[in-house]
Every structure is written in C-alpha cells, then in structure tokens.
Amino acid sequence: MKKFLSVFLGILIMVGTFSACSKPSSNQGSSDNKSLNKSQIEIIQATNPEKLPQVARDRKDTLIVGTTAPNGTFNPIYSGSLYDSWVCSLIFDGLISNDAEGNPIPNVAEKWDISEDGKTYTFYIKKGIKFHDGKELTAEDVAFTFTAICDPNYDGPRTDAVMYLEGYEEYNKDKENKVKEVKGIKVIDPYTIQFTLTEAQAPAIWNFGYGILPKHYYGFEKGNIKKLKDLFLKPMGSGAYTLKNYKPGAEVVFEKNPNYWKGEPKIKTIVMKVTNANTVVQELTSGNVDIDAVGKPEMVELIKQAGFFNIYSYPSNSYGYIGLNLRDERFKDKRVRQALMYGLDRKGFINAYYKGNGQVCNAPVSPVSWAYTDEINQYEYNPDLANKLLDEAGWVKKEDGFRYKDGKKFIIHWMTYTGSKYVESLIPIVKDNWGKLGIEVVPELMEFGTLVEKVYDKREFEMYNMAWSLSIDPDPSGIFSKAQDVPGGNNSVGWVNEESEKLMKQGLTEFNQEKRKEIYKQWNKLANEELPYLFLSYNKDNVAVSCRVKGVNPSPYIDWTYDIQNVEIVDVK
C-alpha cells in the first residue's frame, strides 16, 4: 500500500487508497477506481545488459536494494518512516492490499462485506496462513493488532485507523483497565472479524491494511504497550521474509520464508543497503546495488549510460515541505508564515535542482490525485510583499539588517538531515533569501532517525524539512487532524484549525467522489491560506532496476516490495 520514494523523502503516512463509489457495497476484493488520474510512467530500457558487472552476475541469490537508513521501528502499527515501512512490508501482511491502479484487493482477507449503512466491515480471512513460527493467523490476531492501536498508552501514528471504531473512546480513556475490549472489534469465528464504525466513512476500507501482529508473540496486558517496543528489532509476521540481521545505519538483511502462504519467494536473501546522494550512482553502476531511487537528471543520465538498468520515471505521489513549530509564538502569526513563503524563491530552487524534473507545490496534495487543484494562491516569489507582511507582523528591520520584535532577533534554527543533495542545495537558497528579509537561518544537520525523533516524538524543533509519501485517497486527517497533534502523531507542527476539522470530517463522510472533490478543494484552499507547512516541491521519481531483476515494476502506488515473492534474479547474457 505504499510507493517507492526518492532517497531524500522522509516520513510516510501509511494509509491506503479510495475506490470511487456512490455508496458502500459488498466487496469481493476489487473495485474500479475510474476517476483516478493516471500517471504517465516512462520506462527507459537497459541498452547494454552485457555491461552488467561480474560482481552482480555472481550474486545469484541476493537482491540488494538501496535505502536511506531505517530507524529500527520494525512494527507496522508504529513504523514512521518509509524505510521502516519497507521492512514491515517484507515481514508482515495486512487484510488488504492495492493493485497498480490504486484499487483495494484481497490479501490476508479473501473478501469483505460492507453493510448497507457503511458502518460495518466484515472480513473473511484465508485459512492456512502461518506466521513465521508456524502458528496459524486467525481473527484473534487481527483483533489484537487493532486493539493495540486503541490502547490508552499507544503513542504511534496509526490512531486515525481506529478512532472512529465503536467503543474506541471508552477503551482508550480507560486507565483503570475496567474496559476489556473495543466494542467495534468483534471476532465472529476464527476466520471472520467484524469492525463497526460510529459513522460511515468513504476511505474506511484502507484503515484495515496494516500488517497483522501475532497475538501469541506480541501479546501484552492492556496499558503495557512497551512490550511492542521491546520487540521492534525482533519482528515476526506472516510475510515473505524474516529479519536476519540489522546493522543501524548500514543494512537490514532478510531471509526468505520458504513456507510463505503466497508461495515460496524466488530470492533467498534481500539486503536493504544504506546509500545516500554521494554514493548512490557509484553503488548502482559498480553492480553493488540492484535497485535504488535516483533524483537529479544528471544522476539519471549516468545510470542510463551504464546500460544495464531499466529506469522507471513517473510523477511522485508525494511532496516536499518545510515544517514550522506552530506552538512557537513567532510562527503562530499567519503573516509570518506567508512572508516566508513569498520570500523563498522556490521555483528558482526547483529549476536549479531538478532541471525540469520537478514543480512548485502550493498545497498538500499531489498532482496525481483526483483531488488536486491549482485554483489556489501560487505564492510567486515576492520579497517586497514578504517584507511588508513581516513589517505588519511587528518584526522591525534594524541597522544591522536583521529583524527584531520585543527585543528578540529573528533567528530560525533549522533541523535537517545529512547525506542529501536536496538539502545541500536548499540550505544556501533559504539562508540567502530569508537573510535578505532580515532573518538569520542556522542549519543544524543530523542523522535522519535523530531528526524524526526530535520532530515527531519529542517535538523539540523550530523548523525542519521532510516530505510526505501520500495515499491515493486525499483525506488529510492522518497528518493534519487535531487527534494527530500528540507526541508520536503525524501533526508534528501542531496545526489545529476548526474549519479544517469540519472540512476533513465532511470529506470522510461523503461517498460521492465529485462532492468529496469539492470538499477537498475547499480544504486545500484553506491549507494554502493558513500554511500549516511551507510547501516546497513535487518531483518525479526515478527508480533504477537492474536488468537482472524481474518482477519489480514501481509506479506512484507500487513499490519494490510489492508481490516480492514473485520477484526473481535472472541470468544476463
């Protein structure tokens, strides 16, 4: 339910897609997403497969995939970064998945029914699915997984998947362990489970796609959620691969699960090897890495010249942004946020960095989405207007060229991450552009995992930059709702807006896609006006896949882990 993402991109919201329909209906595992904007996928075929280095030819039973370093949060209801989610995709299976067009399809559940009122989802689990220790996956494991997200001490980013279940509030607010179960989670029999919502929601089917945890392995007493965290580095699921070894900052090694219920994987070993912007081209062209994302056009050209890679290029279902801590008095003022947007030459940066491979972003929705709109403020670079807004906000420029208010100089400490050409290119532009406005910017570089912890867990930051990989469904509540404004939640910046909450709820409960589109158009206009983020860029994803690898076909909604059991290594002549 995820997509392959360029190396610089950071946090993933693991929600799925929406199948357009006028009302809830019985679903046997497929649904036509007729209104989905189709992305143009360009495939540059390998021109000289014979150039494949010997080191790659000799690696008969191992696939090596380049990655940014995972954080080690190897649990599907806790994983926060894209790279941790890749690990979880190999190890765990969810009730449902999606196809290349973004339609829901069966996975652990062979089919599902949705009640006439749209509130009750009944899933029928396939028999004979085994966890890695040989014990069968049943409805009890599914119930345990989603009940864990409801736990009073759960502090991960998946709350939006359960918060509308009947009985969630009672179970979640009960600190004395008097409420033993969530009313809206009901095990009918070992292979049938039912979820009941307090109200019908258009994209609710995608709340049930997270990997299933085996109750006998992860089981804990209510409130003792630490048990799950203690097993982050010892994950066990029903997936195609098991975790063999994890070296933080270096690699994650997996071995195939020979008893995988979808069929024995064709590749014995998979290695997620940490690469960065400085090493990715060398690692690929030397044959040491089989799959990786490459960003800049000149890097793509070098990979193309190597001759033994198929390169998949497509618009990314994602966007890059700068996050400001809106709990900070400086950034609570919308005029300041708007001034920073007007005062940053985003188009100049994007043209210089992407060289035609990206475009300016002005709202938190991707151009590949059916909810995308460009009928919003474009925030063209306008230093004069930026200065005017800062003046109005009471930030006075003094003789030293810097702005002050209440005796305090306007200094922004910007937390960002190492190993990124994107960041290296962005820093001097931000410092220069905002410096001319009278604002001093102090970058603080750190490892990506450290940045994630500071931003999402501790919320100790003034400014940071990351990017979101999005679901096909445009519901933004998994990022911007008030419920996500908690430690570990996705609303790290603390944007809470009454009109936003109202529109997000309307969007969730409207089943007519055209009406939903109008609701999200209003919401995106609001986000564009209020600026919970300083929106930066959209880009194209370019994924290099060695010609010796068959079965990997990445797209905006499909990543390299998709149907991994069918991916194979072939001899190249």
Beta strands, then each sheet from edge to edge (+ up, - down):
strand 1: 11-12
strand 2: 42-44
strand 3: 62-67
strand 4: 96-98
strand 5: 104-106
strand 6: 109-114
strand 7: 120-125
strand 8: 185-189
strand 9: 192-196
strand 10: 241-247
strand 11: 251-256
strand 12: 269-274
strand 13: 291-294
strand 14: 309-315
strand 15: 318-324
strand 16: 358-360
strand 17: 396-397
strand 18: 403-405
strand 19: 408-409
strand 20: 411-417
strand 21: 440-446
strand 22: 463-469
strand 23: 533-546
strand 24: 549-550
strand 25: 568-569
sheet 1: 1+ 22+ 15- 23+ 13-
sheet 2: 1+ 22+ 20+ 21+
sheet 3: 1+ 22+ 15- 23+ 14- 2+
sheet 4: 1+ 22+ 15- 23+ 16-
sheet 5: 3+ 12+ 11- 10+
sheet 6: 4+ 5-
sheet 7: 6+ 7- 9+ 8-
sheet 8: 17+ 18- 19+
sheet 9: 24+ 25-
end
